[in-house]
Amino acid sequence: MSTGAIIAIVVGAVVALILITLAARAARERRRDSRRDEARELREQARARSVAADGARASAEEQSAQARRAEAEAEELAAKARKDRVLAERERIEAEQHSVLARDHHDEARKLDPDVSDSGQEEAIAVDRN
């Protein structure tokens, strides 16, 4: 083998190594760029999800506040209903007492009035009409 052939082989090998090195660097740069793009997309998705989570959290807090207000209103209405029921019961008892007193007065009047029969039937009919 001649010296020129050896030099050509060595130069070819060096050129091949340089080309392989350049190709490897280019591939590495493409991978880095690809990973950068992927990382950018992941960051954007993370930001979007973070915004969505903040919105969902705010919505949940608002719903919770509305529920607390509704519960407070319901408790207030229930307390008013209990108060109204107590008042109605008092009025019923008072009305019953008035009825008893009215019957007592009718009975007493019947005993005293010589023109009315002792049966009280006429008075019962008159009371029922009123």
Helices and strands as residue ranges (DSSP letters): H 3-112, H 121-129
